């Protein structure tokens, strides 16, 4: 009996991992962006002009991570960076037309679908899911791993690539 439950649980975890990988591949195929790059670009576009600190706070990413991702987005021509007019130490980022076009090509993100569905669940069910997933993390020795609220595998500031999320 325990073996059946263990196998069913491992299959459920594997389905989540596969869905994450497939979602990342779909996003990359449509836009050439990783999930984290897409989210940064989306947040910059949503705000108009934005500082790295504001984006880091909004996405719960580290500021150094935002800087690394912004470097890649600038290199791809998807955002621009300029100095603030009043405070020259301030960096202002803005999406380019190419960046907005990339956003328009993107499929629905797995994490957006999850968030939309998860938020309709009763609070007690949300809490149960959170507790179960935190316990799974502990069982996998992953409780101490720092993770942004992002459904993607691997480091969040890695270069884009077909096998990267």
C-alpha positions in Angstrom: 0.0 0.0 0.0 2.8 2.5 0.9 4.5 1.6 -2.4 1.4 2.6 -4.3 1.1 5.9 -2.5 4.9 6.6 -3.0 4.6 5.8 -6.7 1.5 8.0 -7.1 3.2 10.9 -5.3 6.3 10.6 -7.4 4.2 10.6 -10.6 2.4 13.7 -9.4 5.7 15.5 -8.8 7.0 14.3 -12.2 3.9 15.7 -13.9 4.5 19.1 -12.2 8.1 19.1 -13.4 7.1 18.1 -16.9 4.4 20.8 -17.1 7.0 23.4 -15.9 9.5 22.2 -18.5 6.9 22.2 -21.3 5.7 25.7 -20.3 9.3 27.0 -20.4 9.9 25.5 -23.8 6.7 27.0 -25.2 7.6 30.4 -23.9 11.2 30.2 -25.3 9.9 28.9 -28.7 7.5 31.9 -29.0 9.7 34.7 -27.5 13.3 33.5 -27.1 13.0 34.3 -23.4 13.3 32.4 -20.2 10.4 32.7 -17.7 12.3 35.0 -15.5 13.4 37.2 -18.4 9.8 37.3 -19.6 8.5 38.3 -16.1 11.1 41.1 -15.8 10.2 42.4 -19.3 6.5 42.2 -18.5 6.9 44.1 -15.3 9.0 46.8 -16.9 6.4 47.2 -19.7 3.6 47.3 -17.2 5.2 50.1 -15.3 6.4 52.2 -18.3 9.7 53.4 -16.8 11.1 51.4 -13.9 14.1 51.1 -11.7 15.8 47.8 -11.1 14.9 48.1 -7.4 11.2 48.5 -8.2 11.3 45.5 -10.4 13.2 43.4 -7.9 10.6 44.3 -5.2 7.6 43.6 -7.4 8.9 40.2 -8.5 10.6 39.3 -5.3 13.9 38.7 -7.1 17.3 40.0 -5.9 18.5 43.3 -7.4 21.7 41.6 -8.7 19.5 39.1 -10.5 17.4 41.9 -12.1 20.6 43.6 -13.2 21.8 40.3 -14.8 18.5 39.8 -16.6 18.3 43.4 -17.7 21.8 43.0 -19.2 20.5 40.2 -21.3 17.3 42.1 -22.3 19.3 45.2 -23.3 21.6 42.9 -25.4 18.6 41.5 -27.1 17.2 44.9 -27.8 14.1 44.3 -25.7 14.6 47.1 -23.1 16.6 50.3 -22.8 18.5 51.6 -19.8 19.2 55.3 -19.2 20.2 57.4 -16.3 17.6 59.3 -14.3 17.2 63.0 -15.2 17.2 64.3 -11.6 19.5 61.7 -10.1 22.2 60.4 -12.5 22.9 57.5 -10.1 19.4 56.1 -10.8 18.9 53.7 -13.7 15.6 53.7 -15.6 14.6 50.8 -17.7 11.9 50.8 -20.4 10.6 48.3 -22.9 11.3 48.8 -26.6 8.9 48.1 -29.4 10.7 44.7 -29.9 10.2 44.0 -26.2 6.5 44.7 -26.4 6.3 42.5 -29.6 7.9 39.7 -27.7 5.3 40.0 -24.9 2.6 39.9 -27.5 3.9 36.6 -28.9 4.0 34.9 -25.5 1.7 32.0 -24.6 -0.1 32.0 -21.3 2.4 31.4 -18.5 2.0 28.3 -16.4 2.4 30.3 -13.2 -0.4 32.8 -14.3 -2.8 29.9 -14.9 -1.8 28.4 -11.6 -2.2 31.7 -9.7 -5.6 32.4 -11.3 -6.9 28.9 -10.4 -5.2 28.7 -7.0 -6.7 32.1 -5.9 -10.2 30.8 -6.5 -9.7 27.9 -4.0 -10.9 28.4 -0.4 -8.2 29.6 2.0 -8.1 26.3 3.9 -7.4 24.5 0.7 -4.7 26.9 -0.3 -3.1 26.5 3.1 -3.2 22.7 2.7 -1.5 22.8 -0.7 1.2 25.1 0.7 1.8 22.9 3.7 2.0 19.7 1.5 4.4 21.3 -1.0 6.6 22.7 1.8 6.7 19.2 3.3 7.6 17.7 -0.1 10.4 20.3 -0.2 11.7 19.2 3.1 11.5 15.5 2.0 13.7 16.4 -1.0 16.2 18.4 1.2 15.1 21.6 -0.6 13.7 23.5 2.4 16.7 25.8 2.6 17.0 26.5 -1.1 16.2 30.2 -1.8 13.5 30.4 -4.5 11.7 33.3 -6.1 7.9 32.9 -6.6 8.5 31.6 -10.1 7.5 28.3 -11.8 10.7 27.5 -13.6 13.6 25.2 -13.0 17.2 26.3 -12.4 18.7 29.7 -11.7 16.5 32.6 -12.5 19.3 34.7 -14.2 20.7 32.2 -16.6 21.0 32.8 -20.3 18.1 31.9 -22.5 18.3 28.7 -24.3 16.1 26.0 -25.7 16.5 23.7 -22.6 16.3 26.6 -20.2 13.2 27.9 -18.3 
